[in-house]
């Protein structure tokens, strides 16, 4: 069955090639049905491999197997964590194509296959990234994924802001990719290997790490942390989300950012986690520090937004921080919790973006102030938006709440307080929007926040404003929220995810991921705080004096590409400083 692994990457590539070749001659209905069928077939193949293949499945593409311990071939590794994440990628891709069914006003140059072809290429790049077993091909798939993401972000190329957002996205992520490639070159020069496990084994055999290993660690992780939108590498994310089409936002925040977190964990445990890599204490300090910074900055910025897409984008930054903290604890318990957290978060965040897309196409706005009380007629959308906010806050029994509870139990102490506060504030921001937009609660806030980006007078992504919301646009977020609920509710689901993670990390979790009394209490506490914050916000609109202390943080998000590049370099320096102490003692 191992020979089917390359088809996970090849099938969407072939589907994209077909749509590019004949898309001009196909009716839109046929082109979009073809894209959906290919994405669904790939998802079915991945699920088949996940449930029926060996836990150590691997395949050397084209039969280029190692000779005398060395190889130049492409190896795909189908272990449970990789296949599980690939399944999440494929299922969300299917959901996005279903959501965007006859969605956009017009394909570029009347080429009906353009958008589904780009989505299939994105799917192929993401699946290749999670399945590959060597660093160089991880970089290749990383770049395929990135280039397609740039094109999807700037899909509405006739709008200047879409081009600007895509350009910012492209430059910052390309800089991260160059750093990763440089780190791969250093590792190849030292070990003569490109396979992740082979590099790790060779480094361990060569003795304690030195500055070259540290440099490689910093460079490789820089590209992954840029993709994960961790502070201070995160500046591109809100700019890209603000202009990208809604289905693209669902993929960017739903799975692409999480792939960066996955890459960090995979590279550390496989390449740098041994005696010849970065000491655990140093890696823990680096990842937890960046995670805390991401959680704090993302939370503060999320609460301050009135542009709904930017609000959700900053909540992604804050939750990325929580994922990095859990990953940085370097324990099987925390790693299993992060895996469950990621799966639950993916469904919730994609569903929230889908609901925002409905508001955009119905009212031509994604501005919290302008939409005050206008969407009360959309009761189902309101229910889904409120449900998404509660799930984001950690409400049991959603999967995000279960993952949060598992990581809190592994972290303990002040980090648990941080998890509760971040979940409460980001969930509260979503509930605040729901109260104002759907419920019309509270007075209209005074528009004294000119320094913020508003979402007024946005162009709908459909042909004019929707008079009736299509059933597909309503069904997709509902199914995604049900899936996020199933992760935390279905017996054995979370424990199965935890066992899969145990196969890929050092050690085995003493206790499987499960609901505990403390986890339920903390989940209810963060949810209650979120509701309280939302109620306080709609009753007491912001005043000018209340925002002064956060204005310096706002000014850092300048929108200037040069500033963002400088922050990438500052982040690399910080990462090196945090990981250095163990090498000089």
SULZI-V382074 format. One record per residue. N is the residue number from 1. NEAR is the number of other ideal C-beta (glycine too) atoms within 12 Angstrom. Layout:
n=N near=NEAR
n=N near=NEAR
This chain:
n=1 near=20
n=2 near=27
n=3 near=20
n=4 near=29
n=5 near=38
n=6 near=34
n=7 near=31
n=8 near=50
n=9 near=40
n=10 near=29
n=11 near=34
n=12 near=47
n=13 near=28
n=14 near=25
n=15 near=39
n=16 near=37
n=17 near=20
n=18 near=25
n=19 near=38
n=20 near=26
n=21 near=17
n=22 near=19
n=23 near=31
n=24 near=20
n=25 near=16
n=26 near=25
n=27 near=17
n=28 near=28
n=29 near=15
n=30 near=21
n=31 near=38
n=32 near=36
n=33 near=23
n=34 near=34
n=35 near=45
n=36 near=35
n=37 near=24
n=38 near=38
n=39 near=42
n=40 near=27
n=41 near=27
n=42 near=45
n=43 near=34
n=44 near=23
n=45 near=34
n=46 near=43
n=47 near=24
n=48 near=23
n=49 near=37
n=50 near=35
n=51 near=20
n=52 near=17
n=53 near=29
n=54 near=20
n=55 near=26
n=56 near=17
n=57 near=31
n=58 near=33
n=59 near=31
n=60 near=26
n=61 near=29
n=62 near=15
n=63 near=15
n=64 near=18
n=65 near=19
n=66 near=21
n=67 near=11
n=68 near=6
n=69 near=15
n=70 near=17
n=71 near=26
n=72 near=20
n=73 near=24
n=74 near=32
n=75 near=36
n=76 near=40
n=77 near=39
n=78 near=43
n=79 near=36
n=80 near=33
n=81 near=40
n=82 near=45
n=83 near=41
n=84 near=42
n=85 near=42
n=86 near=46
n=87 near=37
n=88 near=44
n=89 near=48
n=90 near=43
n=91 near=39
n=92 near=52
n=93 near=50
n=94 near=40
n=95 near=42
n=96 near=53
n=97 near=42
n=98 near=37
n=99 near=47
n=100 near=43
n=101 near=28
n=102 near=29
n=103 near=37
n=104 near=33
n=105 near=23
n=106 near=20
n=107 near=30
n=108 near=21
n=109 near=12
n=110 near=16
n=111 near=23
n=112 near=29
n=113 near=36
n=114 near=32
n=115 near=43
n=116 near=45
n=117 near=40
n=118 near=43
n=119 near=49
n=120 near=49
n=121 near=42
n=122 near=49
n=123 near=55
n=124 near=40
n=125 near=43
n=126 near=50
n=127 near=46
n=128 near=42
n=129 near=47
n=130 near=47
n=131 near=50
n=132 near=46
n=133 near=41
n=134 near=40
n=135 near=43
n=136 near=30
n=137 near=33
n=138 near=47
n=139 near=37
n=140 near=25
n=141 near=39
n=142 near=41
n=143 near=28
n=144 near=31
n=145 near=42
n=146 near=41
n=147 near=25
n=148 near=40
n=149 near=46
n=150 near=37
n=151 near=33
n=152 near=45
n=153 near=44
n=154 near=31
n=155 near=37
n=156 near=30
n=157 near=23
n=158 near=15
n=159 near=20
n=160 near=13
n=161 near=26
n=162 near=30
n=163 near=23
n=164 near=25
n=165 near=41
n=166 near=38
n=167 near=27
n=168 near=39
n=169 near=43
n=170 near=31
n=171 near=28
n=172 near=43
n=173 near=46
n=174 near=29
n=175 near=34
n=176 near=45
n=177 near=38
n=178 near=27
n=179 near=37
n=180 near=41
n=181 near=27
n=182 near=26
n=183 near=38
n=184 near=38
n=185 near=22
n=186 near=27
n=187 near=42
n=188 near=28
n=189 near=18
n=190 near=30
n=191 near=32
n=192 near=19
n=193 near=31
n=194 near=34
n=195 near=36
n=196 near=40
n=197 near=31
n=198 near=27
n=199 near=39
n=200 near=37
n=201 near=22
n=202 near=28
n=203 near=35
n=204 near=22
n=205 near=19
n=206 near=22
n=207 near=14
n=208 near=21
n=209 near=32
n=210 near=21
n=211 near=19
n=212 near=25
n=213 near=40
n=214 near=37
n=215 near=31
n=216 near=39
n=217 near=49
n=218 near=40
n=219 near=38
n=220 near=48
n=221 near=48
n=222 near=45
n=223 near=44
n=224 near=48
n=225 near=54
n=226 near=50
n=227 near=48
n=228 near=47
n=229 near=48
n=230 near=52
n=231 near=39
n=232 near=36
n=233 near=43
n=234 near=47
n=235 near=44
n=236 near=48
n=237 near=50
n=238 near=44
n=239 near=40
n=240 near=48
n=241 near=51
n=242 near=44
n=243 near=44
n=244 near=47
n=245 near=45
n=246 near=45
n=247 near=45
n=248 near=47
n=249 near=47
n=250 near=48
n=251 near=49
n=252 near=52
n=253 near=50
n=254 near=46
n=255 near=46
n=256 near=53
n=257 near=51
n=258 near=46
n=259 near=48
n=260 near=50
n=261 near=47
n=262 near=44
n=263 near=45
n=264 near=47
n=265 near=45
n=266 near=39
n=267 near=46
n=268 near=38
n=269 near=34
n=270 near=37
n=271 near=45
n=272 near=41
n=273 near=35
n=274 near=28
n=275 near=21
n=276 near=29
n=277 near=42
n=278 near=44
n=279 near=29
n=280 near=26
n=281 near=20
n=282 near=33
n=283 near=41
n=284 near=30
n=285 near=26
n=286 near=41
n=287 near=45
n=288 near=36
n=289 near=29
n=290 near=48
n=291 near=43
n=292 near=33
n=293 near=37
n=294 near=45
n=295 near=45
n=296 near=30
n=297 near=38
n=298 near=49
n=299 near=41
n=300 near=33
n=301 near=42
n=302 near=48
n=303 near=40
n=304 near=34
n=305 near=43
n=306 near=42
n=307 near=38
n=308 near=49
n=309 near=49
n=310 near=42
n=311 near=50
n=312 near=52
n=313 near=45
n=314 near=48
n=315 near=55
n=316 near=51
n=317 near=50
n=318 near=52
n=319 near=54
n=320 near=53
n=321 near=50
n=322 near=56
n=323 near=51
n=324 near=54
n=325 near=47
n=326 near=48
n=327 near=52
n=328 near=43
n=329 near=38
n=330 near=34
n=331 near=33
n=332 near=34
n=333 near=35
n=334 near=44
n=335 near=47
n=336 near=46
n=337 near=48
n=338 near=54
n=339 near=50
n=340 near=51
n=341 near=53
n=342 near=53
n=343 near=48
n=344 near=54
n=345 near=53
n=346 near=50
n=347 near=45
n=348 near=53
n=349 near=51
n=350 near=51
n=351 near=51
n=352 near=52
n=353 near=49
n=354 near=50
n=355 near=48
n=356 near=53
n=357 near=45
n=358 near=45
n=359 near=45
n=360 near=42
n=361 near=37
n=362 near=33
n=363 near=36
n=364 near=22
n=365 near=30
n=366 near=45
n=367 near=36
n=368 near=46
n=369 near=32
n=370 near=28
n=371 near=41
n=372 near=30
n=373 near=24
n=374 near=26
n=375 near=38
n=376 near=20
n=377 near=21
n=378 near=31
n=379 near=16
n=380 near=23
n=381 near=40
n=382 near=33
n=383 near=22
n=384 near=42
n=385 near=45
n=386 near=36
n=387 near=33
n=388 near=45
n=389 near=47
n=390 near=40
n=391 near=52
n=392 near=54
n=393 near=46
n=394 near=50
n=395 near=42
n=396 near=32
n=397 near=32
n=398 near=47
n=399 near=45
n=400 near=55
n=401 near=47
n=402 near=47
n=403 near=53
n=404 near=61
n=405 near=47
n=406 near=49
n=407 near=51
n=408 near=42
n=409 near=36
n=410 near=37
n=411 near=35
n=412 near=19
n=413 near=14
n=414 near=15
n=415 near=31
n=416 near=31
n=417 near=20
n=418 near=35
n=419 near=51
n=420 near=37
n=421 near=33
n=422 near=49
n=423 near=53
n=424 near=41
n=425 near=42
n=426 near=55
n=427 near=53
n=428 near=40
n=429 near=45
n=430 near=50
n=431 near=45
n=432 near=45
n=433 near=50
n=434 near=46
n=435 near=33
n=436 near=37
n=437 near=44
n=438 near=35
n=439 near=27
n=440 near=19
n=441 near=25
n=442 near=26
n=443 near=16
n=444 near=20
n=445 near=30
n=446 near=17
n=447 near=19
n=448 near=18
n=449 near=26
n=450 near=13
n=451 near=22
n=452 near=31
n=453 near=33
n=454 near=26
n=455 near=33
n=456 near=22
n=457 near=15
n=458 near=33
n=459 near=25
n=460 near=27
n=461 near=38
n=462 near=30
n=463 near=15
n=464 near=14
n=465 near=21
n=466 near=27
n=467 near=13
n=468 near=14
n=469 near=32
n=470 near=22
n=471 near=17
n=472 near=26
n=473 near=41
n=474 near=30
n=475 near=23
n=476 near=42
n=477 near=46
n=478 near=30
n=479 near=27
n=480 near=44
n=481 near=42
n=482 near=26
n=483 near=34
n=484 near=47
n=485 near=31
n=486 near=26
n=487 near=41
n=488 near=43
n=489 near=25
n=490 near=22
n=491 near=14
n=492 near=16
n=493 near=30
n=494 near=43
n=495 near=26
n=496 near=27
n=497 near=42
n=498 near=41
n=499 near=28
n=500 near=34
n=501 near=45
n=502 near=29
n=503 near=30
n=504 near=38
n=505 near=32
n=506 near=22
n=507 near=20
n=508 near=19
n=509 near=31
n=510 near=16
n=511 near=23
n=512 near=29
n=513 near=45
n=514 near=31
n=515 near=32
n=516 near=24
n=517 near=13
n=518 near=21
n=519 near=38
n=520 near=25
n=521 near=21
n=522 near=37
n=523 near=42
n=524 near=27
n=525 near=30
n=526 near=43
n=527 near=37
n=528 near=24
n=529 near=30
n=530 near=43
n=531 near=27
n=532 near=21
n=533 near=31
n=534 near=38
n=535 near=21
n=536 near=24
n=537 near=31
n=538 near=32
n=539 near=17
n=540 near=16
n=541 near=25
n=542 near=28
n=543 near=12
n=544 near=16
n=545 near=10
n=546 near=19
n=547 near=25
n=548 near=16
n=549 near=12
n=550 near=25
n=551 near=20
n=552 near=14
n=553 near=26
n=554 near=26
n=555 near=16
n=556 near=23
n=557 near=36
n=558 near=21
n=559 near=25
n=560 near=20
n=561 near=25
n=562 near=16
n=563 near=22
n=564 near=36
n=565 near=28
n=566 near=20
n=567 near=32
n=568 near=39
n=569 near=25
n=570 near=22
n=571 near=39
n=572 near=36
n=573 near=18
n=574 near=26
n=575 near=42
n=576 near=29
n=577 near=20
n=578 near=32
n=579 near=41
n=580 near=27
n=581 near=18
n=582 near=26
n=583 near=26
n=584 near=15
n=585 near=9
